[in-house]
Structure formats: structure tokens, C-alpha cells
Amino acid sequence: MTTTISTNAAPYRAPIGQVPDRDWWRGAVIYQIYPRSYRDTSGDGIGDIRGIAEKLPYVASLDVDAIWISPFFPSPMKDFGYDVSDYYGVDEMFGTLEDFDHLVTEAHRLGIRVMIDLVISHTSDQHPWFIESRKSRDNSKADWYVWAEAKPDGTPPNNWLSVFGGSSWTWDTRRQQYYLHNFLASQPDLNFHNRQVQDAVLDVTRFWLERGVDGFRLDTINFYFHDKELRDNPPLPPERRNAMVTPAVNPYNYQDHIYDKNRPENPDFLRRLRALMDEFPAISAVGEVGEAQRGLELIAEYTSGGDKMHKCYAFEFLSPDLLSPDRIASIIGAFEKAAPEGWACWAFSNHDVIRPATRWASQAGDPERYLRLLPGLLLSLRGSVCIYQGEELGLTEADIAFEDMQDPYGIQFWPDFKGRDGCRTPMVWEKDGHAAGFTEGNPWLPVPREHLPLAVDAQEHVLGSMLNHYRRLLAFRRRHPALVRGDIEFMQTKGPVLSFVRRHGNETIFCAFNLSEDKQFIERPEGHVETLEHHGFSGLLLPDRLELPPYDAFFARIS
């Protein structure tokens, strides 16, 4: 017999603005929404702002602190919104500014903060700034982008490579110069050495803050500045190469990117950005640090001192490398050592990487149990947390046929790398609905048949479903301040079991995770041990030790 549970009622949250909290972001859980794939209300097969607003009660039922909405600005959509042609509007496929204002109002009424994806390292080549810049070498915006002369033989000015493949320089016939683009040729890089450019993007930031947003996810935050001398990047030794940021098939991994990004001028601009945000109550930003070799080092630099980013996330937990107790402790420990007063934001999934149900769980002895362990672990680490739409349903990576692919990154490197479409397929709301309840039209990406049994309505009232497992864990985390804002001290990191203690105020919580397919026994923590419940795991406190079933966890308050 199926056990059911009613989950229609969302946890009560005070409306945003009623009780301002400048530190709300410490330990916050942020739910990422990829608007193209969340909910379509117009029937054109593409998700929209109204669709997000329609599903806010569902988001509220998860008991998260904020939503992060991937770009919705006007764009030619060469990179699906990460190529902005107007920072002050909403692309008509997503709706209107009025729709966005309504979304913010509804989110705030439900106690949910709204963060938006701010893409300022580059624009679209159709942005008016670039259209003006490429007209001549002496117009008012001639120096707003990174222009450079060709070498005497006509080749690009240096060896810098694009994340999306090939040279990061493209020849412009009108100016008879090359322009820099770290991504697609249609995404020219802004020149942050120009103070006018900094002022312009700060004006954009102010516009959205005045519109009521609660913060930003800052795309490619370490790409803002380039080396003025345009020096060649040195080669990266083979033993240091990895596919954390780009696939192994991409020669981008062959360089040590010390001149085309990660520049020492970056923190000064971040201070200007933070000063602007601090003019408004309770604003927070999380920066994406796209760097494989020194990501944690940069996070430490960008979050230190309380005058730059509130928090950042790197790619350590988004890489293909399997989790192990030692690896988890090493990553967290390295950050804690580098930035003892800083704050990290951890994620196992987002719109750019293979979903963890496929990336990791498919390699486990019991994939379903392993997948249920992941949120327990993620929500117990010190730092804030990002959860990507569909992660709470246990969605797998979709296998998209070449003829259905949309992502230029995947098309470029297919079939060895299939791009990001597989994690961007539509959200599944209804098991038996047309296009899983995402749209009444034809979805922009196909809905995988294997996702239908995982739809929201199929899991909503089933007590043991993945969806309700996430809800239970999020509620458990909120009840225990030590899990939200506490310090962390690792206890056991060798072998298959990871254990640590979280401390905040008078509360100390012991957490243990078995990352293996075999039952494990470990020593009891010292002191009085009070087993905690209502988290969905079945680790057992015995008289002389702890018993951890395969891919399971144990939580206790100790004193």
C-alpha cells in the first residue's frame, strides 16, 4: 500500500521586507530556476516569467530562502540569455517588466527572496554598446570592449582560447582589429579597465536593485579583467589539466589562464559593486568562479574582508570526480583555511553540468539510496546551498538526439561532449499531462520519457518520494541553526565514512555519512548523544557504536 502525505500547505514565512535581515544569505538555500524550462504559460514551448510566478507556491513548499533566475533579458539567444542585448528589459519570449514586478511581489509575499543572474563580463554583439564600439576607433564607446591589433602576420594578438573552443579573438573588418570574447564570438568582452564601463554596469545593478531584487548571481565573476599587455598564457602541465570547467576534449584546458582572467584588478571592482549593494537593505550576491586550478583561492580572495562578494561558488563539487570523504573534507578544509572569515556557496548541480543522478549516482551500487544521501550531505556542509530545478525530483541527465540539440557548446564538440541540453530539459509537473504539464505547445527541448514517473504530481503526496525527502531535509536544516550557520570540524575523513561536527551557539550537531554500498560501524561521538529524527535517514545509535546502513546518514545533538 502506498503511503501518502499532504504537502499542499507551504511553511509560513514572513513576507520579505517585514523583518530585514542583512545576514539572511549566511546558510541560505537558493533554488535555481532556468526560465526557458520551468513553466510556459503562453504556449510557445518556452518557459516564461508568468510561469515562474504561477509555481511560486510550489517553491515555497520546499522551504527555500531565495530563487535565482537565470537570464531573462532581451537577447538574440545565441547562448540562451547569457548574451545580453539590453540590460534594462525582459525578453518578449519571457514576458514584460510588469510580469517581473508581479513575480517579485508574489515571491516577497511568500517569504522568498529573488536573485537574478547578472551577466556583465560580456554582452551580445547586438548590444547597442558594441554596435557603437565597432563603428570606429574614435567613437564614444570605442574603448568599451577589448580591441587589439593583429600581429604583423595577421594572426590574433596572443594565444588566448575561448571556453567554447578556438581562439578567443575574432577579426572585425570595420575596425580592422581583433576583439576579445572568452565565450562565443557573438559575446564580446567588456573592457573593465575603462571606468565608464564599470559605471555603466553599476547603473544596471542599481536599476534592478531599485526594482526590488534581493541580490544577484554574478556570472563568470573572475573573467571581468584581462591583462593590459595581452601576454600569452603559459602552458598548463598535463598533470594539472582537468575537465572541471570545460570538457576534456577542449584545448582550453591546455593553458594556465593567468592573463585572460583571474586578474589582480578584479577585487577593486568587486568592492565598488559591494558598496552599491550595501546602500540597500538585505542584499546579497553570489559569484560564479569559473576556474579549475585556483578556484578556492579566488573564492577566498573575493569573499574576504566583508567588502567584496557575500559568497562565491567554484566548480569542485560540479566536476565529474566522485565524492569521497577525503575529497569533501579537503575541499571544505582548503576553503576554511584560505578564508576563515569568508563564506562559500556549495552546489552539486546547475544548468551547465551533467545532473548528479547520472554524473555520480549511476556509478553507485544502489543509485537511488546514493541519490537520497546527496541532499543530506549538501545541506549539512558549512556554507550556503544552491539547488537546481529538478534536482529535488531526482531527474537524470537527458540524452538529447543531435537533431534536437540547441546548445552551441554541445554542437561544437559533439559527439564526444554533448553539451548542456541534457540538464536543461523542461521541468516535469504532470506525469500524464501534455509535455509533462510544462507547456500546451511543443517544448523547446524534448521531455524525456524517463522523467515522467518523477513528475511533481507523481511525487507530491508520496511520503517516501525524493521530492518529500528534500522537503523533510530542508525543514530539518531550518530547525537546527548549527546546520545553517555553524562552524564545522571534521572527525572522520578516511575510508568510506565522513563525519563532522557543526557548532553554533549552544547547539552542537554530529553528522555522519556512509558513502559506500556496505554497512559501516563507527565509534560513538564523545559525550551525551541525543539522536535526531525527522530527516529521512536510518543510521542507528547502538550501546557501543554507530551503525550506518549503505548510503545512509546519522544526526545527533551532542553535549
N, C-alpha and C positions, 0 to 999 in steps of 0.2 A: 504494500500500500504506500502511495506517495505521501510524504509529509508536506503539508503546505503551511505557509505563513503569510499573513497580510502585511505588505510593506508599502501601502499607498501613502501613509502619513509620513511626511518628511520631518526630521528632527527640527524642533523650533530653534531658530537662530534670530537674534535681534537684528532688525534692519540695519544695514550699513549706514554709518553716519550718526546713529543714535548714541553709540559709545565709541568714539575714535580711539584707536589703539595703534600707535606708531610702530609697535613691535609685533603686529599681527603676523608678519611674514616668517618669524622665527618658528620653525617647526610646522609651517603651514603645508597643507596638502592642496596641490594645484592640479586641476583636471584640464588636460589639453583637448581643445576642440579643433578639428580640421574642418573648416566650414563647408568646403566642397562636398564633404562626405558625411555630414551629420544628419541633417534633415532638410528635405526640399519641400517647400510649400507652393512653389509656382508651377511645378510640373515640367520644368525644363531639364530635369535629371541632374541638376547641380544644387547642392545644399545652399541655404541662404540664412541671413540674419534672423528672419522671422521664424525659421525652423529651429534655430538655437533657442530663441525666446520661448517657443512652444514647449521645448523639452527641459526648460529650467526646473520645473518641479521634480523631474527625474534626477537632475544633477543635485538638487537639494536633498533628495532622498539618500544620496551617497554620503552626505555629511562632509563634503569637502569645503575648504575655505575660499577658494577662488577658481575661476576659469581663466585659461589662457587661450585666446582665439588667434589662430594662425592668420596670416594677412588676408584682408578683405578689401584693400584699397584698389582704386582703378589701376588696371594693369593689362598689358597685352597677353598675359598668361603664358609667356614662353617658359617660365619656371613657376607657374601656378601661384602667382601673387607675390613671390619673392623678387619680382622685377616691377617695382612701383613706378607708375607714371604720374600719380597725383597723390601726395601725402595727406590731402585735406578732404578726401571724399571716400565714398563707398562704391565699389564697382557695381554697375547696374545688375549684374548677374546675382549679386548678393543682396541687393536691396538699396536702401537710401540711408542718409544720415538720420532721418526721423526713425527709421527702423532700429538703427543702432542706439539712439537715445532711449527708445522704448525698452530695448534689451537691458541697458544699464539700469533703468528704473526698476524693472522687474527683478533683475538679479539682486539689486540692493534691498528690495522689499523682502526677498527670501533669505537675506543674510549672506549673499555670495558676492565676493569682490570680482571685478572684471579687469583682467590684464590683457593687453593687446601686443601683438608681435610687431616690433618696430624694426624695420629693415633700413638702416641708414649707412651701411658701409658702401652701398652701391644703389643705383637706380636702374630703371629701364632706359634703353636708348631712345625711347619715345617720351621720356620726361622732358618738359619744356626747358629745364636747366641744361640738359645735354644737347638738345636741338640747338639752343643758342650757342653753347660752348663749341660745337663742331663747325660753326659757320666760318670762324676766322680765328686768327691767333691774337687778336687785339680787341675782342668784344668784351662786354661787362662780365661775362662768365667764362672767359677763355681759360682761366686757371682753376675752374671749379672741379675739373676732372684731371686725371693723371695722364698727361700727354708727354711724349718723348720722341726725340729724333731717331731715325733709323741709324744703324751702324753704316759705315762707308759702303759696305757691300749690300745694303738694303735690308738686311735681316733685323729682327727685333733688337731692342737696346740691351737686353740681357737674357738670361736663361730661365726666367720665372715661368712656372707652369700653372695652368688652370686646374682647379679642383675637378672640373668636368672633362678634362682631357685636352692635350695640346698646349700650345703656347698661351700665356695669359695676355698676350699683346695682339691687337688687331689693327691693321692699316686702315687709315681714313683718307680717302682720296682728296677730300676738300682741303683739309689742313696739311696734307702731306706729312702726317705724323702718325705714330702708333698711339693707341690709348690702352690703358690697363683694365683688365677685367679678370678678377680672381675666379669667376664662375663662367657663365655663358658670355659669348661675345655681345649679346644683347643686354648685358648687365654691367655697364661701365662703372668703374670705381670712382667714388668721390675723393677729392683731394683734401684731406683733413688738415694738411699743413696750411691751408688757406683759412684764415679766421672767419671770413664771410661764410664759408661752408659750415663751419661749426655753429655760427649764429643761426643759419638757416635751419639746420636740423634741430637746434634747440627751440626755435619758433614752432616747428612741427610738434615737438614734445609738449610745449605749453598748450597748444591748441587742443590736444587730446586730454591733457590734464584738466583743462577748463571745461571740457565736455563731460567730465565725471569719471574717467577711468581711474582705477586704483593702482595701476602700475604697468610695467612693460616686461616682455621677454625680448631681450635685445639680441638680434640675430648676428652671428659671426662677430662677436664683440672684439676679438683680437685682430681683426682684419682692417681696422679703421685707418691706420697709418702705414705708409711704405717708407723705405729708405730713400731719402732725397738724392743720394748719389747713385741710386739704381744699381748697386753692386750685385754681382752674381751670387745666388745661393750656393753654398758648398754642397758637395755630395754627402749623402747620408750613408754611413756604413751599412752593409746588408743586414747585420745582426740587430740593428736598431729600427729597421723598417717594420711597419705593421699596417694592418688594414682597419685601424680604429676609426679614422676619419674618411678615408677613401678606400675603395676595393683594391685588392692586391694586384689586379690587372692594370691599375692606373700608375703610370710612372711618376705621378705626383709624390709617391712615397720614396722616391729615389733622392729627394733633396732635403736638406736641413733648412727649413723655412725661417731663416733669421732676418731676412731683408724684405720679403714681401708681406710679412705680418709680424705680430708679436713685438712691435717696436716700443722703445722706451718712452716715446711721447704719449702713448695711449693713456696712462693713468691721469695725466693732467686734464685731458678732455673728460675723462670719467668723473673727475672732481667737479668740473663745470656742470655736467649733467646731474650729478647728485645734488649740487647746490640748488639747481632749479627744482628738482623733485621735493627738496626739503622745504620749499615755500608753501607746499600743500600738505594738508594733514594726512597721515597714514598712507603714504605712497611707498611702493616697493618695486624694485627691478631685479630681474634675474638675467644674467648674461650667459650666452652660449659661447663657450671657449672651444673653438674648433682646432684642436692641436693634439697630435698623437704623442709627441716626445716630451713636452713640458707643460701639459695641461694643468696638472695640480699645482705646479709652481706659479702659473699665471693666475689661477683661481685665488691662490693665497695672496698674490700681489694686488689683484683687483678688488678683493673683499677686505683687505686690512685697513686699519685706521679709522673706520667708520665714516669715511669721506668719499668713498667711491661706490662700488656696487654693494647692494644689500647681500646678495648671494649670487653664485655662479654655478653652472654645472659643466662638467667635462664629459668625455666620452668613455671613461674607464668602464662603466657599467653598461655601456651601449655597444661594446665591442663583441665580436663572436666568441671571445675567450670564456670558457666555462667558469662559473663561480666555484670557488673553493674557500674554506675557512681562512687559509693563509692569505689568499689573494684579497679577499674582502678586508681583512684586518690590515693588510699592507696598504691598500688604497686609503682607507679611513685614517689610518695612523700617519701616513705621509701628509695628508691634508692637515690633520691636527697639529703635527709638528711644524709645518710650514706656516700655518695661520692659526695660532691658538685662539685668537680673538675673532677670527673670520667665521663665515657661515657658508656651508655648501648646500647644494640642492641636488638630490640624487634621483635618477630615473633609470628604469630598466627598459623603457620603450619610448619611442616618439615617431613622428611622421617620416623619419629618414632612415630607420633601421628595421631589419627583419624582426617581426614580433617574437617575444621571448617564448611563446608556446612552441614555435618552430626552431628558433635560434638555440634554445637551451633545453626546454622540456622534452623535445623529441629525442634527445640523446640519453634521457634518464631511464632507469629501469622501470619506473612507474611514472609516466609522463603526467598523469592527472594529479597525483599526490605531489609531485615536484612543483607543478604549476600552482598548486594551492599554498605551497610553502613560500613562494616568492613574495607575495604581498606581506606576509607575516614578517619576513626578513626586511624588506624595503621600509616598511612602516615602523621598524624598530631602530633603524640606524639614526645616528645623530645628524640632524640637518633637516631641511625642508624636502618635500617629495613632489615629483610630477608623475601623474598617471595619465596615460594616453587613452583616448576614447577607444572602447572595445577591449582594452586590457582587462577591465573588470568583468568582461564576459568570457574571457579565455580564448579570444579569437586567435586563429592561426594565421600565418602568412599565406596570402592567396597566390596561387600560381597563375599568372596572367599570360595568356597567349600573346605572341609577338604582335599579331594584328590588332589586339585590344590595348596595347601599351600606349601610355600617354607621356610618361616621364622621359625627357630628353637624355637624362643621365643613363637610364637603362637602355634606351635605344642605341646610344653611343657605344656601350660596352657589351651589348647582348651578343652571344648567349652566356658568356662567362660571368656576367653580372647583370641581373635582371631589373636593376633599378629599385625605385621606391614605391611603385604602384601597388605591390603586394601588401603593404601595410596601410594603404590609403583607400581601400575599398569601402563602400558605404556601410554605415552603422546599420546593424540588423535590429529592427524594432519588433517586427511581427513575423513569427515563424511561417505563417501561411499567407501573408499579405503579398501583394504585387511588389516586387523589388524589396522584399522584407520590410515594407512599410516606410522605406526611405523616400520614395517618390511615386507619383502616379504616372510618370513618364518613363523614359529609358535612361537608366543611370549612366553617368559619365564613365564609370568603371563597372564591370560586371559584378554582381553579388555572388560570391562563391556558394555553391550548394551546401558545402560542409559547414557554413556559418549559420544556416537556417535553424538547426536544432539549438543553437546557442543564443537565439534572439532574446531580447528583453522579456517579451511576454511569455516565452517558454521557461524562463528562469525566475520571473518575478515572485511567484508565490511558492517556490520550492525551497524549503529551509536549507537544504544542503547544496544549493546551486553555487556556482562560482560568484555570481552577482551578489548573493546574500552573504557569502563568505567575505567579500570585500567590505560590504556594509558593516558586518559584525566587527571586522578588524579595525575599520575606521572609527567606529564607536568606541571600541576598546582603547585605541590610542588616545582618543579625546578624553577619556575618563582618567587617564594617568599622565599628569604633567611631566613626569620623568621621561616618558617616551616622546613627548613633544619638544621639550626644551632642555632636557637633562644632559649632563656630561656623559661620556662613555669611557669605560675601562674594559679592555679585553681580558678575558680569563683564559679560555682555551681556543687556540687557533691552529693547532697541528692535528692532522688526522681528519676524519670526516665530520667532526662536531665543532661548531662555532658557538662560543658562549661569551657573554659580556654583561656588564652591569651598567644601568643608566641611573643617574642620581640627579635629583632636583629638589631643593628644599629638604623637607623631612621624608621624602619618598625615595626608596631605593628598589629598583626592579631588576631581577635577574632574568636573562633571556638566553635560551639555548636552542640551537637548530641542528638537526641531523640532516646533512646534505648527501647522505648515502642511501642505497636501497636495502641496507641491512639494519636490523635493530641495534641500537647502541646503548651502552650503560656508561654513565659518567658520575663523578663524585658529586655529592650534595654541596651546595654553597655553604659557607660557614654562617653560623648564627641561626636565628629563628627564621624558618622558611614557611611562608603562607602562600599556598598555591593559588594562583589567579585563574579565573574561569571566564567564560563568555567570549572566547576568541577563536574557537573552532578547531583547536589542536588538542591532542590527546596524550602528550607527554605525562608521565606518571611519577609522583614522588613516592619512593619506597623508603623503608626504615633506614637503609644504609646507603642508598644511591638514587640516581635518577634514571628512569627508563625512557628512551626516546624511540618510538616506532620509526620505520623508514620514512624519510622526507617529512618529518614532523617536528614539533616545537614544544617548548615548555616555558611558562612565565610564572614568576613568583615574586612576591614582595618579601624582602629580607630585612631583618633588624638585629 
